[in-house]
């Protein structure tokens, strides 16, 4: 039997109401959390850069000339 709509709305309102956490985050753990998040974001950006940029750069880069290499005079 489905629950009435007012019970569902009351439960959602209760779940979405902010409560005080009453928790303390010290400076060491706060800086560690910020550093970890920044490292994760930068790591993802570098991975995306390597995954997308370098193949595109290779496709758009200079084409190698097809002329055979000529030996230097010093080697003979």
PABA-26040 format. One record per atom (N, C-alpha, C): residue number from 1; atom name; x, y, z. Coordinates in steps of 0.05 Angstrom, whole numbers, plus 5000, padded with zeros to 4 digits. Last residue first. Layout:
% residues N
     k    a      x      y      z
   NUM   CA      X      Y      Z
...
//
This chain:
% residues 76
     k    a      x      y      z
    76    N   6648   5195   4120
    76   CA   6661   5179   4098
    76    C   6691   5181   4100
    75    N   6629   5229   4159
    75   CA   6628   5200   4164
    75    C   6644   5184   4143
    74    N   6629   5281   4138
    74   CA   6649   5274   4158
    74    C   6650   5243   4163
    73    N   6586   5286   4105
    73   CA   6612   5283   4093
    73    C   6633   5274   4112
    72    N   6527   5248   4123
    72   CA   6545   5270   4127
    72    C   6572   5265   4114
    71    N   6477   5222   4079
    71   CA   6499   5218   4098
    71    C   6516   5243   4100
    70    N   6410   5242   4080
    70   CA   6435   5241   4066
    70    C   6458   5238   4086
    69    N   6348   5208   4085
    69   CA   6370   5222   4098
    69    C   6395   5220   4082
    68    N   6297   5217   4036
    68   CA   6316   5200   4051
    68    C   6338   5217   4063
    67    N   6237   5252   4048
    67   CA   6262   5251   4034
    67    C   6281   5233   4050
    66    N   6189   5261   4072
    66   CA   6194   5234   4063
    66    C   6220   5231   4047
    65    N   6183   5298   4133
    65   CA   6189   5297   4104
    65    C   6196   5269   4096
    64    N   6128   5293   4178
    64   CA   6157   5288   4172
    64    C   6161   5287   4142
    63    N   6084   5345   4192
    63   CA   6088   5319   4179
    63    C   6118   5317   4173
    62    N   6070   5377   4253
    62   CA   6084   5377   4228
    62    C   6087   5348   4217
    61    N   6006   5364   4284
    61   CA   6034   5371   4283
    61    C   6045   5370   4255
    60    N   5955   5345   4289
    60   CA   5958   5372   4278
    60    C   5987   5380   4274
    59    N   5963   5296   4314
    59   CA   5949   5297   4288
    59    C   5954   5324   4274
    58    N   5989   5312   4361
    58   CA   6003   5294   4342
    58    C   5990   5295   4315
    57    N   5948   5340   4385
    57   CA   5973   5354   4378
    57    C   5989   5338   4358
    56    N   5913   5299   4395
    56   CA   5905   5320   4377
    56    C   5930   5335   4368
    55    N   5943   5268   4432
    55   CA   5936   5257   4406
    55    C   5927   5278   4386
    54    N   5949   5310   4473
    54   CA   5972   5299   4459
    54    C   5964   5284   4433
    53    N   5895   5321   4493
    53   CA   5912   5341   4480
    53    C   5934   5329   4463
    52    N   5871   5275   4517
    52   CA   5859   5288   4494
    52    C   5878   5306   4479
    51    N   5904   5255   4557
    51   CA   5887   5237   4542
    51    C   5877   5249   4516
    50    N   5929   5298   4581
    50   CA   5945   5278   4567
    50    C   5928   5260   4549
    49    N   5883   5324   4601
    49   CA   5901   5338   4582
    49    C   5918   5318   4567
    48    N   5864   5286   4636
    48   CA   5848   5294   4613
    48    C   5865   5308   4592
    47    N   5906   5286   4673
    47   CA   5899   5261   4658
    47    C   5883   5268   4634
    46    N   5904   5338   4691
    46   CA   5928   5329   4677
    46    C   5922   5304   4661
    45    N   5854   5337   4717
    45   CA   5859   5355   4694
    45    C   5883   5347   4678
    44    N   5862   5298   4756
    44   CA   5842   5293   4736
    44    C   5847   5312   4712
    43    N   5902   5325   4787
    43   CA   5907   5299   4774
    43    C   5888   5293   4752
    42    N   5872   5369   4805
    42   CA   5895   5373   4787
    42    C   5903   5347   4773
    41    N   5835   5342   4838
    41   CA   5826   5358   4815
    41    C   5848   5362   4795
    40    N   5869   5317   4875
    40   CA   5850   5301   4859
    40    C   5841   5317   4834
    39    N   5894   5361   4898
    39   CA   5910   5341   4884
    39    C   5892   5324   4866
    38    N   5849   5386   4922
    38   CA   5864   5399   4901
    38    C   5881   5380   4885
    37    N   5837   5346   4960
    37   CA   5817   5353   4939
    37    C   5831   5367   4916
    36    N   5883   5346   4991
    36   CA   5875   5322   4977
    36    C   5855   5328   4955
    35    N   5883   5398   5011
    35   CA   5905   5389   4994
    35    C   5897   5364   4978
    34    N   5837   5397   5043
    34   CA   5838   5416   5020
    34    C   5860   5407   5001
    33    N   5852   5358   5080
    33   CA   5829   5353   5063
    33    C   5830   5371   5038
    32    N   5896   5383   5103
    32   CA   5900   5358   5090
    32    C   5877   5352   5071
    31    N   5871   5427   5126
    31   CA   5891   5431   5105
    31    C   5896   5406   5090
    30    N   5840   5399   5164
    30   CA   5827   5416   5144
    30    C   5846   5421   5121
    29    N   5877   5374   5196
    29   CA   5860   5357   5180
    29    C   5846   5373   5159
    28    N   5902   5420   5218
    28   CA   5917   5399   5204
    28    C   5900   5382   5186
    27    N   5862   5451   5243
    27   CA   5876   5461   5220
    27    C   5892   5440   5204
    26    N   5803   5408   5256
    26   CA   5827   5423   5263
    26    C   5842   5433   5239
    25    N   5738   5411   5260
    25   CA   5758   5403   5241
    25    C   5782   5421   5247
    24    N   5688   5387   5301
    24   CA   5711   5405   5299
    24    C   5730   5394   5279
    23    N   5617   5387   5301
    23   CA   5642   5374   5297
    23    C   5664   5395   5293
    22    N   5562   5399   5299
    22   CA   5576   5398   5325
    22    C   5602   5382   5323
    21    N   5527   5404   5258
    21   CA   5543   5380   5259
    21    C   5557   5376   5286
    20    N   5460   5423   5258
    20   CA   5487   5430   5266
    20    C   5503   5404   5269
    19    N   5422   5409   5199
    19   CA   5427   5406   5227
    19    C   5455   5414   5233
    18    N   5376   5428   5148
    18   CA   5403   5427   5158
    18    C   5404   5425   5189
    17    N   5329   5386   5119
    17   CA   5333   5407   5139
    17    C   5361   5406   5149
    16    N   5320   5342   5088
    16   CA   5334   5364   5075
    16    C   5339   5388   5094
    15    N   5292   5307   5121
    15   CA   5319   5299   5112
    15    C   5334   5323   5100
    14    N   5244   5335   5127
    14   CA   5261   5329   5151
    14    C   5289   5322   5143
    13    N   5226   5335   5075
    13   CA   5231   5360   5088
    13    C   5249   5356   5112
    12    N   5218   5279   5068
    12   CA   5238   5294   5051
    12    C   5245   5321   5064
    11    N   5178   5270   5106
    11   CA   5203   5256   5108
    11    C   5225   5271   5092
    10    N   5137   5302   5084
    10   CA   5147   5307   5111
    10    C   5174   5295   5115
     9    N   5129   5276   5035
     9   CA   5138   5303   5035
     9    C   5149   5311   5062
     8    N   5110   5227   5055
     8   CA   5134   5227   5038
     8    C   5146   5255   5038
     7    N   5063   5243   5080
     7   CA   5085   5230   5096
     7    C   5111   5231   5080
     6    N   5034   5265   5038
     6   CA   5043   5283   5060
     6    C   5064   5270   5077
     5    N   5021   5221   5006
     5   CA   5040   5241   4997
     5    C   5050   5259   5019
     4    N   5018   5157   5039
     4   CA   5006   5182   5031
     4    C   5028   5203   5024
     3    N   5048   5099   5011
     3   CA   5046   5118   5033
     3    C   5033   5143   5022
     2    N   5014   5043   4981
     2   CA   5032   5067   4980
     2    C   5027   5086   5003
     1    N   5017   4977   5000
     1   CA   5000   5000   5000
     1    C   5018   5025   5000
//
